[in-house]
Amino acid sequence: MIATATERIVANPLAGDPPVWEPHTRAPLDFHRRLPGYAPTPLVVIPSLAQRLGVREVLVKVESTRLGLPAFKMLGASWATYRALVGRLGYEPSWGTVADLAEQLRSLRPFTLAAATDGNHGQAVAVMARLLGFDARIFVPEGTVAARIASIAGEGATVTVVDGDYDATVARSAQEAGPSCLVISDTSWPGYDQVPRWVVEGYSTMMWEIDDALARRRASTDDRAVVPDAVIVPMGVGALTAAVVNHWGRHDENGPHARGEIGSGRRDDSGHAGSERPHDSRPVVVGVEPVDAACIMASVLAGRITTVPGPHRSIMAGLNCGTPSPVAWPLVSAGVRTLVAVDDDRARQAVRDFAAFGVEAGETGAAALAGLTLLQSHDQPLPATATVLLLCTEGATDREGWWRILGVDVV
């Protein structure tokens, strides 16, 4: 471990082979393709950033626009909502469009979806409720930026500000569960774990899109890696990180991932790209958290799930979580190799750096780049041969705050 005044890099003492979840399929991707406005988000290459950071290649999965929202959260919220509603119906409905699905679910009305959020997840749940003809009750922690509350309310949801941090907001939302209300949470608690597992599954669409984009690149440029050597992930409760580990970091019945060396130019046995997930390597997964909400770092150092007490005031609002999700924990605690805690100044600089390269990234979305810049300043950085994937998870969800970071006067 190294430390500055506030920032830290920790090698995960619990790292190993993560557990195997249920069979890993493209079912969430097939579902998302039926939602209005679906399109794969861009995977962009930034050569000058790679040169600056001393690695072979930097790829950025840009989630600034996803299914009409400025963040990736719709992937998990929509899939989890659908699977949970199928459970309420007791059968798999036949549908082609969301309007068809809403008609199939008419018998459940009046019905409500509820969620706790720092902003993006709650807006996604509210959109699903609107599309399906349901009500939405969304709970946010005190201090949530007004622009994010307005975005949620703009989807027709009732928004309640909870007197407390994100953990308190999760506890409040859990009280809403009932015969006519589903709680759609990306974190779990005793007796509530299936919906958060579906949220993790929903995020796999992002990874399938990356696989397909890399396969297309490899077909035309033979010396590129089938999978990235390192994946840098912003971590809140750990749901997205669990999805990354479940997709690229496990052994399963389809063939073991060999723990290869970074930048080794690995290839699959066939010597060509395929449409399915490659199984020849496992990338190094690096998780990034704010310094005052580094609950996963604290937990791996303690050897168990640990709460970092609030208030959590980072501008990386989507990462202001005090307790890891118990559902995500087994995957995250074994599958993340390095944990990085960054401060707000580094996040602000990452926002500016992304903008200079034409990528709109909010403060949380820029956390992956912030983590990589800290990592590369360490005496053991990623090597010059590495292909690094950054998950830029959101755009400018607080537009005025984004402009201020960029040094533009806001009228």
Secondary structure, DSSP 8 states (H G I E B T S, - for coil): -EE-SS-EEEE-TT-S-----S---SHHHHHHTTSTT-----EEE-HHHHHHHTSSEEEEEE-SSBTTBSBTTHHHHHHHHHHHHHHHHTS----SSHHHHHHHTGGG-S-EEEEE-SSHHHHHHHHHHHHHT-EEEEEEETT--HHHHHHHHTTT-EEEEESS-HHHHHHHHHTT-BTTEEE--SS-BTTB-HHHHHHHHHHHHHHHHHHHHHHHHHHH-TTS-SS-SEEEEE-SSSHHHHHHHHHHS---TT-------TT-----TTSS--SS---S---EEEEEEEGGG-HHHHHHHHTS-----S----S-GGG--SS--TTTHHHHHHH--EEEEE-HHHHHHHHHHHHHTT----TTTTHHHHHHHHHHTSSS---TT-EEEEEE-B--SSHHHHHHHTT----
